[in-house]
Amino acid sequence: MVEADNHSTHLLASETTSLEEQLQGCGEVIAWFPPAIIGVVSSGFLIFYYLDPSVVSGVSCFVMFLNLADYLVPVLAPRRLGSNKWTTEQQQRFHEICSNLVKTQPRAVGWWKCLFTLEEGKPKMSFTTMIVSLAVVAGVGQQAHNLLLTYLMMTSLLLLSGLNQHGVLSKYIGMAKREMNKILKQKEKNE
């Protein structure tokens, strides 16, 4: 058991170090994680809304923007965000962000597997939950602009790691699990 924990800890550290090396050029921007993400995503969506390009032009511009950011951020970030001195506090924050990004992937895979486990174990419950969820999403989609919904989803996905780190996800997921257990217990009593 201890050996498995050591292996997973070593694997996590290895993956975190690898991610830190890949993102080192963007380190100062990533240390400002939430404001940088919200600023960049908001600017991109405002430009996209204003220009209203076709799908092909939009995809082309998005890839061009990513390429430009990949080239310019490591060059301009140290000049715009402060001195070239990388403090231990910034390094620690950068390490925490990379570690949280690495930890988020197994959690997402676990939720995906949980969805299929629910489908195999309780197909009627899974079917009902999916139909109701998709009907709610379709209703919201009819009332709100597609670009606004895409913006909200993109921002939420990019901030997911931080929400996980601060325990916001665990809190609400725990609440949802308790409610689902109550519903399942109530249904079993009725049957």
Buried (B, 14 or more C-beta within 10 A) or exposed (E): EEEEEEEEEEEBEEBBBEBBEEBEBBBBBBBBBEEBBEEBBEEBBEEBEEEEBEEEEEEEBEEEBEEEBEEEBBEEBBEEBBEEEBEEEBEEBBBBBBBBBBBBEEBEEEEEEEEEEBBEEBEEBBEEBEEEEEEEEEEEEEEEEEEEBEBEEBBEEBBBBBBBBEEEBEEEEEEEEEEEEEEEEEEEEEE
